[in-house]
Amino acid sequence: MAPFEHPPKSGCAGEAGARTCPYSPFPPLRRRTPGVVAAGLLLLVAGVGPPAALAQLPTYGVGRPPTVEEVKAWDLTIPPDGQGLPQGSGTAALGKPIYAARCASCHGEKAEDPKYRLLTGGRRTLTAAALPKNIDPLLGGEPALTIGSFWQYATTLWSYINRAQPFDEPGSLTVEEVYAVTAYLLHLNGIIGENDVIDAKTLPLVKMPNRDGFIPDARPDVGKTTRTRKR
């Protein structure tokens, strides 16, 4: 049998050199010339290929190394303890109109639209007893992993909004707007009050409902001493 040719199957018929089956979704495969295939295999075994220099991407003399200030601006991830949070503040009352203008088109007026994943609700849907009846409307058969039901730290919410939202214009919100929208989403999930001030000091103190719902990860690549922080 020639290389890459399908083995004959019962009920298949055809001319020599090309076998076809009425139920096959693929076009018939022709026999390959043995000499050509063998020569190609010999070249591969011998390591014959393009020179190493040709394998390198060319340089075009464009671009420059980033400055320290630029790298600092791109280093946007905020850890659970809030280190690196900038000065500024916001409340849910201030965040409501900002959310309506910049976020509601995707997430719904009350962050309840599953179009781009639910942001509210889902409390206590991670318990075994609740899983069969409380599912994510978007994915189905999954618990509702919302800000209020799953997220472990409020600082993660601020960090994500700051660097990745709105979807069509990420990073366009001011620091004050990020604090305000964060506060509004926390308020919609019943975690803080409408006029509670969220800033670099108060945000890390917010205890999320699922803060203690995670377990230590002792895998070697993570670290045996990894523990879930408690505040």
Buried (B, 14 or more C-beta within 10 A) or exposed (E): EEBEBBEEEEEBEEEEEEBBBEEEEEEBBEBBEEEEEEEEEEEEEEEEEEEEEEEEEEEEEEEEEEEEEEEEEEEEEBEBEBEBBEEBBBBBBBBBEBBEEBBBBBBBEEBBBBEEBBBBBBBBBBEEEBEEEBBBEEEEEEBBBBBBBBBBBBBBBBBBBBBEBBEEEEBEBEBBBBBBBBBBBBBBBEBBEEEBBBBBEBBBEBEBBBBEBEEEEEEEEEEEEEEEEEE
